[in-house]
Amino acid sequence: MGVPTEFAVDMTCKSCVSAVERALGQTQGIDRFDIDLEHKKVTVVGTAPPSAVCTALRQTGKTVIVRGQSSATGKNLGAAVCMFHDSDDLREISRPRDVPRRTGLARFVQLDTNMCAVDITVSGLKPGPYGVAIHANGNISQGAITTGNIYRGTAADSSDPSAASLPAGVLGDINVEANGWGSLLVETRRVRLDELIGRSLVVTERTSQQTVADTGGPADGILCGIIARSAGAFQNNKRICECSGKTLWEEAQAAGNTNL
């Protein structure tokens, strides 16, 4: 199914537009795209996950931010975002200066009445597999440890019998590459977006299967964040932050998330 996704791209001239056109033209899963230089906006329709499109756009050297996503039918059925925080930072545990900042971003969109898509990107992690799960509580005051148990959900996904023994909140594993980056796109019928607002998303140092088998709770959570409702595609035209007066790209750079 073709899903419209809107990106803010810091384009300044026609050469930027040409670079974006080349990057998107070489990306699989893109059916069509529209580039708006005046409003620094790129709209992409297709099956390519936002993380793949972001990767292609980043190769142009431009700062890229996902503005939102709508359903495959073009109707906005709900969207949400989760900005990951380092669990050690939230617990005020100091780390060596040579250890990279651990961060990430997750985007949620309700594709239809039964299907929810979650696109997750993390950075600054050591290579290897990491489990990702929705947790019942939205309390990250002490990092992942205060997020409660993994969300069990209310819906059943009959299309995946192998997942029946796992809580609905278990989304799977991210494989982090040698450069510290990892991404995961999940489409699930086991949760709906309206159930998730105000809950949390946690990344652990153990795989999903290990986490559930050992504790069913936060386990070794290193990244966590609260799931908050966000604009769907075409609903967020903001380019200046009302709080700081900075542009979207300046805000991203200040947060260290220029590639998310």
KAPELIN-V698794 format. One record per residue. SS is DSSP state (hx for helix, st for strand, lp for the rest). D_LAST is the distance of its C-alpha to the last C-alpha in Angstrom with 1 decimal. Layout:
# KAPELIN-V698794
ss = <SS;SS>
d_last = <D_LAST;D_LAST>
This chain:
# KAPELIN-V698794
ss = <lp;lp;st;st;st;st;st;st;st;lp;lp;lp;lp;hx;hx;hx;hx;hx;hx;hx;hx;hx;hx;hx;hx;lp;lp;lp;lp;st;st;st;st;st;st;st;lp;lp;lp;lp;st;st;st;st;st;st;lp;lp;lp;hx;hx;hx;hx;hx;hx;hx;hx;hx;lp;lp;lp;lp;lp;st;st;st;st;st;st;lp;lp;lp;lp;lp;lp;lp;lp;lp;st;st;st;st;st;st;st;st;hx;hx;hx;hx;lp;lp;lp;lp;lp;lp;lp;lp;lp;lp;lp;lp;st;st;st;st;st;st;st;st;lp;lp;lp;lp;lp;st;st;st;st;st;st;st;st;lp;lp;lp;lp;st;st;st;st;st;st;st;st;lp;lp;lp;lp;lp;lp;lp;hx;hx;hx;hx;lp;lp;lp;st;lp;lp;lp;lp;lp;lp;lp;lp;lp;lp;hx;hx;hx;lp;lp;lp;lp;lp;lp;st;st;st;st;st;st;st;lp;lp;lp;lp;lp;st;st;st;st;st;st;st;lp;lp;lp;lp;hx;hx;hx;hx;lp;lp;lp;st;st;st;st;st;lp;lp;lp;hx;hx;hx;hx;hx;hx;hx;lp;lp;lp;lp;lp;lp;st;st;st;st;st;st;lp;st;st;st;lp;lp;lp;lp;lp;lp;lp;lp;lp;st;lp;lp;lp;lp;lp;lp;st;hx;hx;hx;hx;hx;hx;hx;hx;lp;lp;lp;lp;lp>
d_last = <23.6;21.7;18.9;17.8;14.2;13.4;10.7;11.1;11.4;13.2;16.3;19.6;22.2;23.6;22.6;18.9;19.8;21.6;18.8;16.5;19.6;20.2;16.7;16.9;20.6;20.0;17.6;19.5;19.5;19.1;22.3;21.8;19.6;20.3;19.1;20.1;20.2;22.0;19.4;16.4;15.5;15.1;16.3;16.3;18.9;19.4;18.8;15.8;13.0;9.8;8.1;11.0;10.8;7.3;8.9;11.9;10.7;9.1;12.6;14.2;13.0;11.5;8.5;6.8;6.1;7.6;11.0;12.8;14.8;18.6;21.1;22.6;25.6;23.7;24.6;22.1;23.1;20.5;16.8;15.1;12.0;11.8;10.1;11.3;13.8;15.8;19.1;21.1;19.8;20.9;24.2;24.5;25.0;24.6;23.1;24.1;22.5;21.8;19.6;15.8;13.8;12.7;9.7;7.4;6.8;9.3;10.5;14.3;16.6;20.4;21.3;25.0;27.4;27.1;23.7;20.4;17.2;14.4;11.1;9.6;7.2;8.6;9.2;12.5;14.8;18.0;18.5;20.0;19.8;18.5;19.7;17.7;19.8;20.2;22.7;25.4;25.0;22.4;23.8;21.5;24.0;24.8;21.5;21.6;25.4;25.9;24.0;27.1;27.7;25.5;25.8;28.6;28.2;30.9;30.4;31.5;30.0;33.1;31.3;30.2;33.3;31.8;29.4;32.3;32.8;29.3;28.1;26.1;23.2;22.7;19.8;20.2;18.8;15.7;16.9;15.1;16.0;17.7;14.8;13.4;10.6;11.3;10.6;13.2;14.2;17.3;19.9;22.5;25.7;26.3;24.3;24.0;21.3;24.1;25.0;21.7;21.0;21.7;21.5;19.0;16.8;17.6;16.6;19.9;21.2;23.6;23.2;23.6;27.3;28.0;26.6;28.6;31.7;31.7;31.1;29.3;27.5;24.7;26.0;23.9;20.8;18.4;15.4;16.0;15.2;17.0;16.5;16.9;17.9;15.7;16.7;17.1;16.7;19.0;19.4;17.0;18.2;17.3;16.2;17.8;17.3;20.8;20.8;20.0;20.6;17.4;15.4;12.0;10.8;13.1;12.0;8.3;10.2;12.7;10.5;9.2;5.5;5.8;3.8;0.0>
